Amino acid sequence: MAEQWESTMDRINRLANEKFQLLLKASHQYLSPEDLDRLHFLERELTRLWEIRRQELAGRPDPLDLLIEASYR
């Protein structure tokens, strides 16, 4: 599971960096239609990846919950 988590987070980080670079470019000049399409794709993909990440986290036991459960044993 850790490998899947890392690959999701690695992809989020890579795409977020690409989005940042496009936004930085947009602050200095107009974006080409291809750049705009890519920016819209990145926004959709990041939304999808964050949802996947939330689902991954939901499947994991919370360390605090595990500690509380262990204290009652």
Beta strands, then each sheet from edge to edge (+ up, - down):
end
